[in-house]
Amino acid sequence: MICVKEIKKSFGDAVVLDNLSLTMQKGSIYGLIGHNGSGKTTLLKSIAGIYGLDSGSIFVDGQAVFDNEQIKRRMFFIPDEHYFLSQANMDTMARFYKGFYPGWSDVTFKRLTEIFEIDPSEKLTGLSKGMQQQVAIILALSTRPDYLLLDECFDGLDPVKRSLVRRLLTELVAEKEIVVMISSHNIRELEDLCDHIGIINNKQIIYDSSVCEMRQGMNKYRLAFKKSIAEDALNGFIHKNLVLNGKVATFVAGGDEAEIRAQTERLDPVLVQVSPLTLEEVFLIEMEEKEYDFRDIV
Ligand SMILES: Nc1ncnc2c1ncn2[C@@H]1O[C@H](COP(=O)(O)OP(=O)(O)OP(=O)(O)O)[C@@H](O)[C@H]1O
C-alpha cells in the first residue's frame, strides 16, 4: 500500500502540491488525471522518492520512501522523458537494471522483447519516441516491481501497443497484486484500465474514487414516445441532464434500473434504451455537482 499524507512540495516560491493526500491499495491501478502543469510528475517523483518534501509524508508498506534504497529496489518509475545510458542498447540497460533490481527476470525480458519485436542490440538513442517508450516499459516490467509509477506512459504508442501495454499491466496487477499509478491528461485513455481515479487540481487531489463506486447505478436512459411529451411529464423521476427533443427524451439516473424502467412504463414509451455512462460522462456529472468545470480540468 502507498500512503501519501498531507504533502507539500514547492520549487522556490512556487507551491506545486499542498496538503495533498491519497492512498493506493495493493493490486490496484490508480489513474491520476490532471491538466498540463497540475503537478502529476511532481507527485509521481515525490512518491518515487526522487523529490524530498517540504512537509507531509509518503509511506510505502509502512516505510518512508525518500532515500530508502530497499523500497527503490522494488519500485520502478517511468518518466515522461527517457534517460538511457549513452551508447546503450536494450541489452546494456538490462544488465544495468539486473544489478540493481532483485526482482529482475531474464525470462520476462526475453518474452517482452519478442512480443514488442524490438532488437535488443539496437542503439536506443536512434529509436523513435514511441519505441523508446516501449523499451522503457519492457525494462520496467522485467524488474518485476511491486510498485510501478508511469508518467504518461501511453504517449507516442500506437493503438496496438497501447492495448498490449494495458493487457500486460492488467495481468501483472492480477497476478502479483502490485500497485500501479499511471498519470494522464486524457481520461479516455485510462477508461477500462484503472480501478481507481484521482483528479489533481489546485495543488490537491480534488476527486478520488474507485471506478466501481463512480459507475454504481449510473445509467443513461433514452425513451421514445409516439407523440411529443412535455418536460413536466417526467416530473417525479430522479434524473439529471434531461434532454427533451420532441418525441425523444434522454437523461441520466442513478439507482435501481428495474425500478426506473418501471417508472417509465406509466409514460407508455415505444422504446426504452439503457446504456452505462462512460467514465468521462460520470466525471462531468460529479464535477458539476462539486461546481468544478471538468472540461477546464482535464
Ligand atoms: N524541477 C522543477 N523546478 C521548478 N519548477 C518545476 C520543476 N518541476 C516542475 N515544476 C513546476 O511545477 C508545476 C507542475 O509541473 P509538473 O511537471 O509536475 O506538472 P504535470 O501535471 O506533470 O504537467 P504535464 O501534464 O505537462 O506533464 C509546473 O508549474 C512546473 O513548471
Ligand as a Chemical Component Dictionary entry (heavy atoms), coordinates in Angstrom:
data_LIG
# 
_chem_comp.id                   LIG 
_chem_comp.type                 NON-POLYMER 
_chem_comp.pdbx_formal_charge   0 
_chem_comp.three_letter_code    LIG 
# 
loop_
_chem_comp_atom.comp_id 
_chem_comp_atom.atom_id 
_chem_comp_atom.alt_atom_id 
_chem_comp_atom.type_symbol 
_chem_comp_atom.charge 
_chem_comp_atom.model_Cartn_x 
_chem_comp_atom.model_Cartn_y 
_chem_comp_atom.model_Cartn_z 
_chem_comp_atom.pdbx_ordinal 
LIG N1  N1  N 0 12.247 20.899 -11.202 1  
LIG C1  C1  C 0 11.394 21.922 -11.221 2  
LIG N2  N2  N 0 11.785 23.175 -10.920 3  
LIG C2  C2  C 0 10.906 24.202 -10.916 4  
LIG N3  N3  N 0 9.600  24.081 -11.228 5  
LIG C3  C3  C 0 9.150  22.859 -11.543 6  
LIG C4  C4  C 0 10.005 21.712 -11.547 7  
LIG N4  N4  N 0 9.270  20.628 -11.883 8  
LIG C5  C5  C 0 8.023  21.085 -12.067 9  
LIG N5  N5  N 0 7.939  22.399 -11.864 10 
LIG C6  C6  C 0 6.726  23.232 -11.957 11 
LIG O1  O1  O 0 5.715  22.576 -11.228 12 
LIG C7  C7  C 0 4.455  22.657 -11.885 13 
LIG C8  C8  C 0 3.899  21.251 -12.070 14 
LIG O2  O2  O 0 4.722  20.575 -13.010 15 
LIG P1  P1  P 0 4.547  19.030 -13.316 16 
LIG O3  O3  O 0 5.583  18.654 -14.314 17 
LIG O4  O4  O 0 4.524  18.285 -12.035 18 
LIG O5  O5  O 0 3.074  19.013 -13.963 19 
LIG P2  P2  P 0 2.356  17.886 -14.839 20 
LIG O6  O6  O 0 0.949  17.807 -14.347 21 
LIG O7  O7  O 0 3.147  16.630 -14.835 22 
LIG O8  O8  O 0 2.389  18.528 -16.272 23 
LIG P3  P3  P 0 2.337  17.842 -17.745 24 
LIG O9  O9  O 0 0.978  17.202 -17.879 25 
LIG O10 O10 O 0 2.506  18.992 -18.660 26 
LIG O11 O11 O 0 3.448  16.844 -17.837 27 
LIG C9  C9  C 0 4.693  23.415 -13.176 28 
LIG O12 O12 O 0 4.326  24.752 -12.979 29 
LIG C10 C10 C 0 6.193  23.292 -13.389 30 
LIG O13 O13 O 0 6.694  24.411 -14.053 31 
# 
loop_
_chem_comp_bond.comp_id 
_chem_comp_bond.atom_id_1 
_chem_comp_bond.atom_id_2 
_chem_comp_bond.value_order 
_chem_comp_bond.pdbx_ordinal 
LIG N1  C1  SING 1  
LIG C1  N2  SING 2  
LIG C1  C4  DOUB 3  
LIG N2  C2  DOUB 4  
LIG C2  N3  SING 5  
LIG N3  C3  DOUB 6  
LIG C3  C4  SING 7  
LIG C3  N5  SING 8  
LIG C4  N4  SING 9  
LIG N4  C5  DOUB 10 
LIG C5  N5  SING 11 
LIG N5  C6  SING 12 
LIG C6  O1  SING 13 
LIG C6  C10 SING 14 
LIG O1  C7  SING 15 
LIG C7  C8  SING 16 
LIG C7  C9  SING 17 
LIG C8  O2  SING 18 
LIG O2  P1  SING 19 
LIG P1  O3  DOUB 20 
LIG P1  O4  SING 21 
LIG P1  O5  SING 22 
LIG O5  P2  SING 23 
LIG P2  O6  DOUB 24 
LIG P2  O7  SING 25 
LIG P2  O8  SING 26 
LIG O8  P3  SING 27 
LIG P3  O9  DOUB 28 
LIG P3  O10 SING 29 
LIG P3  O11 SING 30 
LIG C9  O12 SING 31 
LIG C9  C10 SING 32 
LIG C10 O13 SING 33 
# 
